[in-house]
Amino acid sequence: MKNWGVFLLLPSLLFGQPEFFGYFESEAATMELGTSNYTFGFNKFRLDVESRPSDNILIGANVNIEKFWGKTSWNIFDFLPGYTDSGMELIENIRDTILVDNMYMRVSFPGADLTVGRQQISPGVGYAWNPTDIFNAKSLLKPSYEQTGVPAIRVEIPLMGRTILSSVVQPEDNWKNSTKQVWFKYGLGAFDFGFTLAELQQPSPTSILLGDAFNVKRTLTGGSFVGELFGWGVWFEGAQNTLDTLVTFTPLGPASSLDPLEIQIDKTYLEYALGVDHTFDNSIYLLVEVLHNGFGVKHKSELRLQDYLYSLSGKGNSLMQDYAFFYAMHPTFDYISLSAIAFANFNDNSSAFSPMVDWNVLEDTNLSFQGSVFWGDDDTEFGLQDWGLTINVTSNF
């Protein structure tokens, strides 16, 4: 019964003369981390279908099928600075998947658009980081890769001119535990501005290490702007976050007869990203973005195991506080473009450089090569890894 929604939507999809499209993607990669080598890859098939039973209704869905090969049992401690030679094991098995990633219906009313189901929700204007995005996590080596769908109810209300009011609710077992976010966006001249409020329950950092220890109530107040200034694209995205939870402990041993202990945990932090981009007369495109994450650890000596695990889980935007991201691209030949990504952690002085070659070998088929080299001490975030190589071919239909 888990796929009941597919059967409910199927008649409407067929009735509305559906359109089918998608892609096939195959990737092979290898990387060296100290004394460990990981060679792996996947084959992925994505099929999208969209249908319009009427002018006011859009129904869409997509299915992802992924089959992995090579090393599919990963020891998490191989990716934690200072733990690679500890002999400790925390195995994560990469399994083949068949996933209905998105399945939604959008209904356009005279004064609002309503979207229900599993859908794409990608708030924010940043490229590598989105401090106001509470739904998704990004990889610095592939910041623009597609994101998974979010089961939610979304309402968008267009107001005057370029002004839009929108809200999203991701339902849980009750209203208190449900994730809620609202945006107010408006345009003024060459700039678009946005303000957002959000509330959600998320696992505490210790939950990753100790299991479901407790959840933290997180409230977010943020804003953004994006536009053009003196021929350069500029953007800012930031948020003030407050973590608030009431933790209850039951004393053990001789004190077990005592009443449970309650501890109030509060933490407020600021997170923001600031970026610029520009295309020069010689066709070189350059993008630079910096991040400050007040929730991250400031000094390398203060890092704990739970900080590493929390960062790997994708719950936070970064392990430490201060980062920079660079992207450059040049359409060197008719069908070949050269580009490179670089990023740095200023708190532990580690960095990475990743050159790429993209070749449009055939119509709708792209072949890419991406290499990576890393700098920093062995006990730093990026210095842990030595090098990596990825080959990817994607064909759209």
C-alpha positions in Angstrom: 0.0 0.0 0.0 3.0 2.3 0.1 2.5 3.1 -3.6 -1.2 3.9 -3.4 -0.6 7.4 -4.7 0.8 6.0 -8.0 -2.5 4.2 -8.6 -4.6 7.2 -7.8 -2.6 9.5 -10.1 -2.2 7.0 -13.0 -5.7 7.5 -14.5 -5.2 11.3 -14.6 -1.8 10.9 -16.1 -3.1 8.7 -18.9 -6.1 10.9 -19.5 -4.0 14.1 -20.0 -1.9 12.8 -22.9 1.3 12.5 -20.9 4.7 13.5 -22.0 7.7 11.2 -21.2 11.3 12.4 -20.9 14.3 11.6 -18.7 17.9 10.5 -19.0 20.4 7.7 -18.5 23.5 8.4 -16.4 26.6 6.2 -15.9 29.4 7.2 -13.6 32.7 5.6 -12.5 34.9 7.1 -9.8 38.0 6.3 -7.7 39.5 8.2 -4.8 42.4 7.8 -2.4 42.1 8.5 1.3 45.3 7.8 3.1 45.8 4.0 2.9 42.3 3.4 1.6 41.1 3.3 -2.0 37.5 3.5 -3.0 36.6 2.5 -6.6 32.9 2.6 -7.3 30.2 3.8 -9.7 26.5 3.6 -10.7 24.1 3.3 -13.5 21.0 5.5 -13.2 17.8 5.7 -15.3 15.3 8.5 -14.7 11.9 8.5 -16.3 9.7 11.6 -15.9 6.1 11.9 -16.9 3.9 15.0 -17.0 0.3 15.4 -17.9 -2.3 18.2 -18.1 -5.8 16.9 -17.7 -7.0 20.5 -17.9 -5.4 23.9 -18.4 -5.4 24.5 -14.6 -4.0 21.1 -13.5 -0.4 19.7 -13.9 0.4 16.2 -12.7 3.9 14.9 -12.7 6.0 12.1 -11.4 9.4 10.5 -11.9 11.0 7.2 -11.2 14.7 6.8 -10.5 16.4 3.4 -10.8 20.0 3.2 -9.6 22.3 0.2 -9.6 25.7 0.5 -7.9 28.9 -1.4 -8.5 32.4 -1.6 -7.1 32.9 -0.8 -3.5 29.4 -0.6 -1.9 30.3 -1.1 1.8 31.9 2.1 3.1 33.5 2.5 6.5 32.5 6.0 7.7 35.6 6.2 9.8 37.7 6.3 6.6 36.2 9.7 6.0 36.8 11.2 9.5 40.1 13.0 10.1 42.0 11.4 12.9 40.1 8.2 12.8 41.3 6.6 9.5 43.9 4.4 11.2 41.9 3.8 14.4 40.6 0.4 13.3 37.1 1.4 14.2 34.2 0.5 11.8 30.9 2.1 11.1 29.7 0.5 7.8 27.3 2.2 5.4 26.0 -0.2 2.7 25.1 1.5 -0.6 22.1 -0.3 -2.0 20.4 -0.5 -5.4 17.2 1.6 -5.4 14.0 2.0 -7.3 12.5 5.3 -6.1 9.4 7.3 -7.0 11.3 10.6 -6.3 8.6 13.1 -7.2 4.9 12.6 -7.5 2.8 15.8 -7.3 -0.3 17.7 -8.6 -0.3 21.4 -9.1 -3.7 23.1 -9.3 -3.9 26.8 -10.5 -6.7 28.7 -8.9 -7.6 32.4 -9.8 -5.6 33.7 -6.8 -3.1 30.9 -5.9 -1.3 27.8 -7.0 -1.6 24.7 -4.8 1.0 21.8 -5.1 0.5 18.6 -3.2 2.7 15.5 -3.1 6.4 14.8 -3.3 7.9 17.8 -5.1 11.1 19.9 -5.6 11.5 22.6 -3.0 14.8 24.6 -3.4 14.6 27.9 -1.7 17.5 30.4 -1.6 19.7 32.2 -4.1 23.1 30.8 -3.2 25.0 28.4 -5.5 27.2 26.3 -3.2 25.3 27.0 0.0 21.7 27.9 0.9 21.4 29.0 4.6 17.6 29.4 4.2 17.1 25.9 2.7 15.9 23.5 5.4 15.0 20.7 3.0 18.2 19.8 1.0 21.9 19.2 1.3 24.5 19.9 -1.4 27.8 18.4 -2.4 30.6 20.9 -3.1 31.9 18.9 -6.0 28.4 18.8 -7.5 26.5 21.8 -6.1 24.0 21.9 -9.0 23.1 18.2 -9.0 19.4 17.4 -8.8 17.8 17.2 -5.3 15.4 14.7 -4.0 11.7 15.4 -3.7 10.1 16.6 -0.5 6.6 15.3 0.6 4.8 18.6 1.3 1.9 20.9 0.7 2.8 24.2 -1.0 0.8 27.3 -1.7 2.0 30.2 -3.9 0.0 33.5 -4.0 1.1 36.1 -6.6 0.5 39.6 -5.4 1.2 42.9 -7.0 3.9 43.1 -9.7 6.9 40.8 -8.8 5.6 40.0 -5.3 4.9 36.4 -4.3 3.8 35.0 -0.9 4.4 31.2 -0.6 4.3 28.7 2.2 5.2 25.0 2.6 4.1 22.5 5.2 5.8 19.1 5.4 3.2 17.1 7.5 4.3 14.9 10.4 2.3 13.1 13.1 1.1 16.4 14.5 1.3 20.1 13.8 4.1 20.8 16.4 6.4 18.3 14.7 5.6 19.3 11.2 8.1 21.4 9.2 6.8 24.8 8.2 8.3 27.6 6.1 6.9 30.8 4.6 8.5 33.2 2.0 7.7 36.7 1.0 9.5 37.7 -2.3 9.3 41.0 -4.2 11.3 42.8 -6.9 12.6 46.3 -6.9 14.6 47.6 -9.8 17.4 45.2 -10.8 17.1 43.2 -7.5 14.8 40.6 -6.1 14.4 40.4 -2.3 13.1 37.7 -0.1 12.2 37.1 3.6 11.5 33.8 5.2 10.4 32.2 8.5 10.6 28.5 9.3 10.1 26.1 12.1 11.1 22.4 12.2 12.1 19.6 14.5 15.6 18.1 13.7 17.9 15.6 15.3 20.5 17.0 17.8 24.1 16.5 16.9 24.4 13.8 19.6 21.5 11.9 18.0 23.8 10.9 15.1 26.2 9.3 17.5 23.9 8.0 20.3 20.7 7.2 18.3 17.5 9.1 18.8 18.6 10.9 21.9 16.3 13.9 21.4 15.1 16.3 18.8 15.8 20.1 18.7 13.2 22.7 17.8 14.8 25.0 15.2 13.3 28.4 14.2 14.8 30.3 11.3 14.4 34.0 10.3 16.2 34.8 7.1 16.4 37.0 4.0 18.1 37.2 0.6 18.7 39.4 -2.4 19.9 38.8 -5.9 20.6 41.2 -8.7 23.2 42.9 -10.9 25.5 45.7 -9.9 28.1 47.3 -12.3 27.8 44.3 -14.6 28.4 41.7 -11.9 25.8 39.4 -10.5 25.6 39.7 -6.7 23.6 37.8 -4.1 23.2 37.4 -0.4 21.4 34.7 1.6 21.4 34.5 5.4 19.5 33.4 8.4 19.4 33.7 12.2 18.7 30.3 13.7 17.6 29.3 17.2 17.9 25.8 18.6 15.7 25.1 21.6 15.0 21.8 23.3 13.9 20.4 26.7 15.9 17.3 27.4 14.7 14.8 30.0 17.2 12.4 31.7 16.3 9.6 34.1 19.0 9.1 36.7 20.7 5.7 36.9 21.9 3.6 39.7 21.1 4.5 43.4 19.6 7.8 42.2 17.1 6.1 39.9 14.3 6.8 42.5 14.7 10.5 41.9 12.5 12.5 39.6 13.7 12.8 36.0 16.1 15.7 35.3 15.1 18.4 32.8 17.8 20.5 31.0 16.9 23.4 28.7 19.3 23.7 25.8 19.4 27.0 23.8 21.7 28.0 21.0 21.4 30.9 18.6 23.7 31.3 15.5 24.0 33.3 12.3 24.6 31.7 8.9 25.1 33.5 5.6 26.4 33.2 2.1 27.6 36.0 -0.1 28.5 35.6 -3.8 29.3 37.3 -7.1 29.6 36.1 -10.7 30.5 37.7 -14.0 31.2 36.7 -17.7 34.2 38.5 -19.1 34.7 39.6 -22.7 36.9 36.6 -23.3 33.9 34.3 -22.4 35.4 33.2 -19.1 32.6 32.8 -16.5 33.7 33.3 -12.8 31.7 32.6 -9.7 32.9 33.2 -6.1 30.9 32.5 -2.9 31.8 32.6 0.8 30.0 31.1 3.7 30.0 31.8 7.4 28.2 29.2 9.5 28.0 30.1 13.2 26.9 26.6 14.1 30.1 25.1 12.8 33.2 24.5 14.9 35.7 27.4 14.9 38.9 25.6 16.0 40.2 22.3 14.8 41.1 21.3 18.4 37.4 21.6 19.4 36.1 19.0 16.8 34.4 15.9 18.2 33.3 12.7 16.7 29.7 13.8 16.8 30.6 17.0 14.8 32.0 14.9 11.9 29.1 12.5 11.9 26.6 15.3 12.0 28.3 17.0 9.0 28.4 13.8 7.0 24.7 13.2 7.6 23.9 16.4 5.6 22.0 18.0 8.5 24.3 21.1 8.5 25.8 23.1 5.7 29.4 22.8 6.9 31.6 21.1 9.5 33.4 24.4 10.5 32.6 28.1 10.2 34.4 29.9 7.3 34.6 28.7 3.7 35.0 29.9 0.1 33.9 28.4 -3.2 35.2 29.2 -6.7 33.9 28.1 -10.1 35.3 29.1 -13.5 34.2 27.9 -16.9 35.2 28.6 -20.5 33.5 27.3 -23.7 36.9 26.5 -25.2 35.7 24.6 -28.4 32.4 24.2 -30.2 31.5 21.1 -28.2 34.0 21.1 -25.4 34.0 23.4 -22.3 36.7 23.6 -19.6 35.9 24.4 -16.0 37.2 24.1 -12.5 35.9 24.1 -9.0 37.9 25.1 -5.9 36.9 25.4 -2.3 38.7 26.0 1.0 38.1 25.7 4.7 39.7 28.7 6.4 39.5 27.3 9.9 41.7 24.2 9.4 43.6 25.5 6.2 42.5 22.7 3.9 41.3 23.0 0.3 40.5 21.2 -2.9 40.9 21.9 -6.6 38.8 20.0 -9.2 39.3 20.6 -13.0 36.6 19.4 -15.4 36.2 18.7 -19.1 32.7 18.5 -20.6 32.3 17.1 -24.1 29.0 17.1 -25.9 29.9 14.0 -27.9 26.5 13.6 -29.5 23.2 15.4 -29.5 21.7 15.2 -25.9 24.7 13.1 -24.8 27.5 14.6 -22.6 30.8 13.0 -21.4 32.6 14.6 -18.5 35.9 14.0 -16.8 36.5 15.5 -13.3 39.7 15.2 -11.3 40.3 16.3 -7.7 43.4 17.1 -5.7 43.3 18.1 -2.0 45.6 20.1 0.3 46.0 20.2 4.1 47.1 18.1 7.0 45.9 14.6 7.3 43.6 15.5 10.2 41.8 18.3 8.3 38.5 18.2 6.5 39.8 18.2 2.9 43.4 17.2 3.6 42.2 13.8 4.6 41.6 12.8 0.9 44.6 12.7 -1.5 43.0 12.6 -5.0 39.9 11.5 -6.9 38.8 10.9 -10.5 35.3 10.8 -11.9 34.0 9.9 -15.4 30.4 10.5 -16.2 28.2 10.0 -19.3 24.7 11.3 -19.4 22.2 11.0 -22.3 18.8 12.8 -22.3 15.7 11.8 -24.1 
